[in-house]
Amino acid sequence: MLKSRKINPAALFLSCFILAAAGATAQVGPPGGMIYAHDQVFRTVATPTQLPDQGPFDTIYVLGDGLINVSETAPGDQDFNGGRWEVREITWINIEPMQYTNADQILAAAASGDISIGGVAARFVCPMIRNR
């Protein structure tokens, strides 16, 4: 059995900035990075926001260890809330950290006890842009 690991919650508010360290190239403009949703990579643009606990949100799962975060939804989905995010950290329990590319994989791993999904660590706005 692997030792349970936790991600530093203070870093979660900066999720869009963390995404930049996971493979973004040099660019002009605000910091950005990548995020997976439905097995596709999307670009992001970091915004310095923090939202109250009101209104609709979508979930970003923070995988940690230099992995790209995963969204439960994406632009074009009927239930997409325009980049209003709740951040939930993943704790790796019975498996080594690995790259997931969709929320269904994360939920299946949680159901099997391989990972646990933490409570809401932060809420913020960060758009997702189709990676062409």
PyMOL CGO cylinders between C-alpha atoms (Angstrom):
from pymol import cmd
from pymol.cgo import CYLINDER

trace = [
    CYLINDER, 0.00, 0.00, 0.00, 1.31, 3.43, -0.90, 0.3, 1, 1, 1, 1, 1, 1,
    CYLINDER, 1.31, 3.43, -0.90, 1.60, 6.22, 1.60, 0.3, 1, 1, 1, 1, 1, 1,
    CYLINDER, 1.60, 6.22, 1.60, -1.20, 8.78, 1.34, 0.3, 1, 1, 1, 1, 1, 1,
    CYLINDER, -1.20, 8.78, 1.34, -0.02, 12.16, 0.00, 0.3, 1, 1, 1, 1, 1, 1,
    CYLINDER, -0.02, 12.16, 0.00, -1.70, 15.54, 0.26, 0.3, 1, 1, 1, 1, 1, 1,
    CYLINDER, -1.70, 15.54, 0.26, -1.28, 18.59, -1.95, 0.3, 1, 1, 1, 1, 1, 1,
    CYLINDER, -1.28, 18.59, -1.95, -0.55, 21.94, -0.31, 0.3, 1, 1, 1, 1, 1, 1,
    CYLINDER, -0.55, 21.94, -0.31, -3.99, 23.65, -0.22, 0.3, 1, 1, 1, 1, 1, 1,
    CYLINDER, -3.99, 23.65, -0.22, -2.38, 27.12, -0.31, 0.3, 1, 1, 1, 1, 1, 1,
    CYLINDER, -2.38, 27.12, -0.31, -1.19, 26.36, -3.84, 0.3, 1, 1, 1, 1, 1, 1,
    CYLINDER, -1.19, 26.36, -3.84, -4.64, 25.38, -5.09, 0.3, 1, 1, 1, 1, 1, 1,
    CYLINDER, -4.64, 25.38, -5.09, -5.88, 28.95, -5.49, 0.3, 1, 1, 1, 1, 1, 1,
    CYLINDER, -5.88, 28.95, -5.49, -3.13, 29.38, -8.07, 0.3, 1, 1, 1, 1, 1, 1,
    CYLINDER, -3.13, 29.38, -8.07, -4.28, 26.37, -10.10, 0.3, 1, 1, 1, 1, 1, 1,
    CYLINDER, -4.28, 26.37, -10.10, -4.14, 28.20, -13.40, 0.3, 1, 1, 1, 1, 1, 1,
    CYLINDER, -4.14, 28.20, -13.40, -0.57, 29.25, -12.60, 0.3, 1, 1, 1, 1, 1, 1,
    CYLINDER, -0.57, 29.25, -12.60, 0.31, 25.67, -11.65, 0.3, 1, 1, 1, 1, 1, 1,
    CYLINDER, 0.31, 25.67, -11.65, -1.04, 24.55, -15.01, 0.3, 1, 1, 1, 1, 1, 1,
    CYLINDER, -1.04, 24.55, -15.01, 1.55, 26.74, -16.72, 0.3, 1, 1, 1, 1, 1, 1,
    CYLINDER, 1.55, 26.74, -16.72, 4.32, 24.69, -15.16, 0.3, 1, 1, 1, 1, 1, 1,
    CYLINDER, 4.32, 24.69, -15.16, 2.78, 21.56, -16.64, 0.3, 1, 1, 1, 1, 1, 1,
    CYLINDER, 2.78, 21.56, -16.64, 3.79, 22.20, -20.22, 0.3, 1, 1, 1, 1, 1, 1,
    CYLINDER, 3.79, 22.20, -20.22, 2.89, 25.66, -21.46, 0.3, 1, 1, 1, 1, 1, 1,
    CYLINDER, 2.89, 25.66, -21.46, 5.33, 27.33, -23.81, 0.3, 1, 1, 1, 1, 1, 1,
    CYLINDER, 5.33, 27.33, -23.81, 6.50, 30.94, -23.68, 0.3, 1, 1, 1, 1, 1, 1,
    CYLINDER, 6.50, 30.94, -23.68, 3.71, 33.33, -24.56, 0.3, 1, 1, 1, 1, 1, 1,
    CYLINDER, 3.71, 33.33, -24.56, 2.64, 36.93, -24.55, 0.3, 1, 1, 1, 1, 1, 1,
    CYLINDER, 2.64, 36.93, -24.55, -0.09, 37.91, -22.10, 0.3, 1, 1, 1, 1, 1, 1,
    CYLINDER, -0.09, 37.91, -22.10, -1.29, 36.55, -18.77, 0.3, 1, 1, 1, 1, 1, 1,
    CYLINDER, -1.29, 36.55, -18.77, 0.08, 33.29, -17.37, 0.3, 1, 1, 1, 1, 1, 1,
    CYLINDER, 0.08, 33.29, -17.37, -1.68, 30.25, -18.76, 0.3, 1, 1, 1, 1, 1, 1,
    CYLINDER, -1.68, 30.25, -18.76, -1.40, 26.53, -19.04, 0.3, 1, 1, 1, 1, 1, 1,
    CYLINDER, -1.40, 26.53, -19.04, -3.25, 23.36, -19.90, 0.3, 1, 1, 1, 1, 1, 1,
    CYLINDER, -3.25, 23.36, -19.90, -6.12, 21.36, -18.44, 0.3, 1, 1, 1, 1, 1, 1,
    CYLINDER, -6.12, 21.36, -18.44, -7.75, 18.10, -19.52, 0.3, 1, 1, 1, 1, 1, 1,
    CYLINDER, -7.75, 18.10, -19.52, -11.49, 17.64, -20.07, 0.3, 1, 1, 1, 1, 1, 1,
    CYLINDER, -11.49, 17.64, -20.07, -13.13, 14.75, -21.92, 0.3, 1, 1, 1, 1, 1, 1,
    CYLINDER, -13.13, 14.75, -21.92, -9.69, 13.42, -23.01, 0.3, 1, 1, 1, 1, 1, 1,
    CYLINDER, -9.69, 13.42, -23.01, -8.85, 16.70, -24.75, 0.3, 1, 1, 1, 1, 1, 1,
    CYLINDER, -8.85, 16.70, -24.75, -6.33, 19.34, -23.75, 0.3, 1, 1, 1, 1, 1, 1,
    CYLINDER, -6.33, 19.34, -23.75, -7.60, 22.90, -23.28, 0.3, 1, 1, 1, 1, 1, 1,
    CYLINDER, -7.60, 22.90, -23.28, -5.58, 26.06, -22.68, 0.3, 1, 1, 1, 1, 1, 1,
    CYLINDER, -5.58, 26.06, -22.68, -6.27, 28.33, -19.71, 0.3, 1, 1, 1, 1, 1, 1,
    CYLINDER, -6.27, 28.33, -19.71, -5.63, 31.95, -18.81, 0.3, 1, 1, 1, 1, 1, 1,
    CYLINDER, -5.63, 31.95, -18.81, -4.98, 32.74, -15.17, 0.3, 1, 1, 1, 1, 1, 1,
    CYLINDER, -4.98, 32.74, -15.17, -7.18, 35.38, -13.56, 0.3, 1, 1, 1, 1, 1, 1,
    CYLINDER, -7.18, 35.38, -13.56, -6.62, 36.74, -10.03, 0.3, 1, 1, 1, 1, 1, 1,
    CYLINDER, -6.62, 36.74, -10.03, -10.11, 36.04, -8.70, 0.3, 1, 1, 1, 1, 1, 1,
    CYLINDER, -10.11, 36.04, -8.70, -11.64, 34.39, -5.68, 0.3, 1, 1, 1, 1, 1, 1,
    CYLINDER, -11.64, 34.39, -5.68, -15.38, 33.75, -5.64, 0.3, 1, 1, 1, 1, 1, 1,
    CYLINDER, -15.38, 33.75, -5.64, -17.90, 33.51, -2.81, 0.3, 1, 1, 1, 1, 1, 1,
    CYLINDER, -17.90, 33.51, -2.81, -19.64, 30.20, -2.09, 0.3, 1, 1, 1, 1, 1, 1,
    CYLINDER, -19.64, 30.20, -2.09, -22.65, 31.19, -4.22, 0.3, 1, 1, 1, 1, 1, 1,
    CYLINDER, -22.65, 31.19, -4.22, -23.83, 30.23, -7.67, 0.3, 1, 1, 1, 1, 1, 1,
    CYLINDER, -23.83, 30.23, -7.67, -22.97, 27.34, -9.96, 0.3, 1, 1, 1, 1, 1, 1,
    CYLINDER, -22.97, 27.34, -9.96, -19.44, 25.92, -10.20, 0.3, 1, 1, 1, 1, 1, 1,
    CYLINDER, -19.44, 25.92, -10.20, -17.66, 23.16, -12.08, 0.3, 1, 1, 1, 1, 1, 1,
    CYLINDER, -17.66, 23.16, -12.08, -14.95, 21.00, -10.53, 0.3, 1, 1, 1, 1, 1, 1,
    CYLINDER, -14.95, 21.00, -10.53, -11.23, 21.01, -11.27, 0.3, 1, 1, 1, 1, 1, 1,
    CYLINDER, -11.23, 21.01, -11.27, -9.40, 18.01, -9.87, 0.3, 1, 1, 1, 1, 1, 1,
    CYLINDER, -9.40, 18.01, -9.87, -5.84, 18.88, -8.89, 0.3, 1, 1, 1, 1, 1, 1,
    CYLINDER, -5.84, 18.88, -8.89, -3.63, 15.84, -9.44, 0.3, 1, 1, 1, 1, 1, 1,
    CYLINDER, -3.63, 15.84, -9.44, -0.36, 17.35, -8.17, 0.3, 1, 1, 1, 1, 1, 1,
    CYLINDER, -0.36, 17.35, -8.17, 3.18, 16.08, -8.80, 0.3, 1, 1, 1, 1, 1, 1,
    CYLINDER, 3.18, 16.08, -8.80, 3.54, 18.03, -12.08, 0.3, 1, 1, 1, 1, 1, 1,
    CYLINDER, 3.54, 18.03, -12.08, 0.46, 16.39, -13.64, 0.3, 1, 1, 1, 1, 1, 1,
    CYLINDER, 0.46, 16.39, -13.64, -2.09, 18.37, -15.65, 0.3, 1, 1, 1, 1, 1, 1,
    CYLINDER, -2.09, 18.37, -15.65, -5.33, 19.07, -13.76, 0.3, 1, 1, 1, 1, 1, 1,
    CYLINDER, -5.33, 19.07, -13.76, -8.66, 17.67, -14.98, 0.3, 1, 1, 1, 1, 1, 1,
    CYLINDER, -8.66, 17.67, -14.98, -12.02, 19.39, -15.40, 0.3, 1, 1, 1, 1, 1, 1,
    CYLINDER, -12.02, 19.39, -15.40, -15.38, 17.67, -15.10, 0.3, 1, 1, 1, 1, 1, 1,
    CYLINDER, -15.38, 17.67, -15.10, -16.79, 19.78, -17.93, 0.3, 1, 1, 1, 1, 1, 1,
    CYLINDER, -16.79, 19.78, -17.93, -15.69, 21.94, -20.87, 0.3, 1, 1, 1, 1, 1, 1,
    CYLINDER, -15.69, 21.94, -20.87, -16.92, 24.72, -23.17, 0.3, 1, 1, 1, 1, 1, 1,
    CYLINDER, -16.92, 24.72, -23.17, -19.78, 23.42, -25.29, 0.3, 1, 1, 1, 1, 1, 1,
    CYLINDER, -19.78, 23.42, -25.29, -21.15, 21.15, -22.54, 0.3, 1, 1, 1, 1, 1, 1,
    CYLINDER, -21.15, 21.15, -22.54, -24.72, 22.01, -21.58, 0.3, 1, 1, 1, 1, 1, 1,
    CYLINDER, -24.72, 22.01, -21.58, -23.76, 22.19, -17.90, 0.3, 1, 1, 1, 1, 1, 1,
    CYLINDER, -23.76, 22.19, -17.90, -20.54, 24.25, -18.34, 0.3, 1, 1, 1, 1, 1, 1,
    CYLINDER, -20.54, 24.25, -18.34, -20.56, 27.28, -16.03, 0.3, 1, 1, 1, 1, 1, 1,
    CYLINDER, -20.56, 27.28, -16.03, -18.22, 29.52, -18.03, 0.3, 1, 1, 1, 1, 1, 1,
    CYLINDER, -18.22, 29.52, -18.03, -15.02, 28.88, -16.10, 0.3, 1, 1, 1, 1, 1, 1,
    CYLINDER, -15.02, 28.88, -16.10, -16.36, 29.20, -12.53, 0.3, 1, 1, 1, 1, 1, 1,
    CYLINDER, -16.36, 29.20, -12.53, -14.37, 26.57, -10.66, 0.3, 1, 1, 1, 1, 1, 1,
    CYLINDER, -14.37, 26.57, -10.66, -14.33, 24.66, -7.41, 0.3, 1, 1, 1, 1, 1, 1,
    CYLINDER, -14.33, 24.66, -7.41, -10.92, 23.15, -6.79, 0.3, 1, 1, 1, 1, 1, 1,
    CYLINDER, -10.92, 23.15, -6.79, -10.73, 19.69, -5.24, 0.3, 1, 1, 1, 1, 1, 1,
    CYLINDER, -10.73, 19.69, -5.24, -7.43, 18.01, -4.49, 0.3, 1, 1, 1, 1, 1, 1,
    CYLINDER, -7.43, 18.01, -4.49, -6.70, 14.35, -5.15, 0.3, 1, 1, 1, 1, 1, 1,
    CYLINDER, -6.70, 14.35, -5.15, -4.93, 12.22, -2.56, 0.3, 1, 1, 1, 1, 1, 1,
    CYLINDER, -4.93, 12.22, -2.56, -3.20, 9.16, -4.00, 0.3, 1, 1, 1, 1, 1, 1,
    CYLINDER, -3.20, 9.16, -4.00, -3.84, 6.14, -1.76, 0.3, 1, 1, 1, 1, 1, 1,
    CYLINDER, -3.84, 6.14, -1.76, -3.23, 2.78, -3.47, 0.3, 1, 1, 1, 1, 1, 1,
    CYLINDER, -3.23, 2.78, -3.47, -1.59, 3.84, -6.75, 0.3, 1, 1, 1, 1, 1, 1,
    CYLINDER, -1.59, 3.84, -6.75, 1.27, 6.04, -7.86, 0.3, 1, 1, 1, 1, 1, 1,
    CYLINDER, 1.27, 6.04, -7.86, 0.27, 9.47, -9.23, 0.3, 1, 1, 1, 1, 1, 1,
    CYLINDER, 0.27, 9.47, -9.23, -0.66, 9.20, -12.90, 0.3, 1, 1, 1, 1, 1, 1,
    CYLINDER, -0.66, 9.20, -12.90, -2.16, 11.42, -15.58, 0.3, 1, 1, 1, 1, 1, 1,
    CYLINDER, -2.16, 11.42, -15.58, -5.92, 11.17, -15.88, 0.3, 1, 1, 1, 1, 1, 1,
    CYLINDER, -5.92, 11.17, -15.88, -7.57, 12.86, -18.87, 0.3, 1, 1, 1, 1, 1, 1,
    CYLINDER, -7.57, 12.86, -18.87, -11.23, 12.91, -17.86, 0.3, 1, 1, 1, 1, 1, 1,
    CYLINDER, -11.23, 12.91, -17.86, -13.36, 13.15, -14.74, 0.3, 1, 1, 1, 1, 1, 1,
    CYLINDER, -13.36, 13.15, -14.74, -14.88, 9.69, -15.21, 0.3, 1, 1, 1, 1, 1, 1,
    CYLINDER, -14.88, 9.69, -15.21, -11.42, 8.14, -14.69, 0.3, 1, 1, 1, 1, 1, 1,
    CYLINDER, -11.42, 8.14, -14.69, -11.03, 10.12, -11.47, 0.3, 1, 1, 1, 1, 1, 1,
    CYLINDER, -11.03, 10.12, -11.47, -14.46, 9.16, -10.16, 0.3, 1, 1, 1, 1, 1, 1,
    CYLINDER, -14.46, 9.16, -10.16, -13.79, 5.47, -10.98, 0.3, 1, 1, 1, 1, 1, 1,
    CYLINDER, -13.79, 5.47, -10.98, -10.43, 5.60, -9.15, 0.3, 1, 1, 1, 1, 1, 1,
    CYLINDER, -10.43, 5.60, -9.15, -12.16, 7.17, -6.14, 0.3, 1, 1, 1, 1, 1, 1,
    CYLINDER, -12.16, 7.17, -6.14, -14.91, 4.52, -6.20, 0.3, 1, 1, 1, 1, 1, 1,
    CYLINDER, -14.91, 4.52, -6.20, -12.28, 1.75, -6.21, 0.3, 1, 1, 1, 1, 1, 1,
    CYLINDER, -12.28, 1.75, -6.21, -10.40, 3.36, -3.28, 0.3, 1, 1, 1, 1, 1, 1,
    CYLINDER, -10.40, 3.36, -3.28, -7.25, 4.16, -5.25, 0.3, 1, 1, 1, 1, 1, 1,
    CYLINDER, -7.25, 4.16, -5.25, -7.60, 7.90, -4.63, 0.3, 1, 1, 1, 1, 1, 1,
    CYLINDER, -7.60, 7.90, -4.63, -9.69, 10.19, -2.48, 0.3, 1, 1, 1, 1, 1, 1,
    CYLINDER, -9.69, 10.19, -2.48, -11.22, 13.48, -3.56, 0.3, 1, 1, 1, 1, 1, 1,
    CYLINDER, -11.22, 13.48, -3.56, -10.96, 16.32, -1.06, 0.3, 1, 1, 1, 1, 1, 1,
    CYLINDER, -10.96, 16.32, -1.06, -13.46, 19.00, -0.25, 0.3, 1, 1, 1, 1, 1, 1,
    CYLINDER, -13.46, 19.00, -0.25, -13.53, 22.39, -1.96, 0.3, 1, 1, 1, 1, 1, 1,
    CYLINDER, -13.53, 22.39, -1.96, -10.20, 24.13, -1.40, 0.3, 1, 1, 1, 1, 1, 1,
    CYLINDER, -10.20, 24.13, -1.40, -10.84, 27.28, -3.47, 0.3, 1, 1, 1, 1, 1, 1,
    CYLINDER, -10.84, 27.28, -3.47, -13.25, 28.88, -5.93, 0.3, 1, 1, 1, 1, 1, 1,
    CYLINDER, -13.25, 28.88, -5.93, -12.13, 31.12, -8.79, 0.3, 1, 1, 1, 1, 1, 1,
    CYLINDER, -12.13, 31.12, -8.79, -12.65, 32.06, -12.45, 0.3, 1, 1, 1, 1, 1, 1,
    CYLINDER, -12.65, 32.06, -12.45, -10.35, 30.70, -15.17, 0.3, 1, 1, 1, 1, 1, 1,
    CYLINDER, -10.35, 30.70, -15.17, -11.49, 30.31, -18.79, 0.3, 1, 1, 1, 1, 1, 1,
    CYLINDER, -11.49, 30.31, -18.79, -10.89, 27.18, -20.86, 0.3, 1, 1, 1, 1, 1, 1,
    CYLINDER, -10.89, 27.18, -20.86, -9.92, 27.70, -24.48, 0.3, 1, 1, 1, 1, 1, 1,
    CYLINDER, -9.92, 27.70, -24.48, -10.05, 24.97, -27.12, 0.3, 1, 1, 1, 1, 1, 1,
    CYLINDER, -10.05, 24.97, -27.12, -6.53, 23.91, -28.05, 0.3, 1, 1, 1, 1, 1, 1,
    CYLINDER, -6.53, 23.91, -28.05, -6.48, 23.91, -31.86, 0.3, 1, 1, 1, 1, 1, 1,
]
cmd.load_cgo(trace, "trace")
